[in-house]
Amino acid sequence: MANYNNVPTGHFSVLTEITLALIAPMEVIGYTLPERLWPDISEGLMFASWLRLKYGIETRSLPMYNTFSTTAAAQ
């Protein structure tokens, strides 16, 4: 969730979506996801690969955003 405020309007973060749509609801009902199953960059890479293979979208041409908060970097 550290990148939540860095994602431009109209875009999304795969890691944030996984956290909000999958992990958070499980934690609400009492399940704690083991740390070894926490999402990481590999999910984003797999999603980008899927977009390229299934839809022919060249993901390298999509807008990027700074993954480190300027507020966090200043602290």
Secondary structure, DSSP 8 states (H G I E B T S, - for coil): -TTGGGS-TT---HHHHHIIIIIHHHHHTT----GGGS--HHHHHHHHHHHHHHH---GGGS----SS-HHHHH-
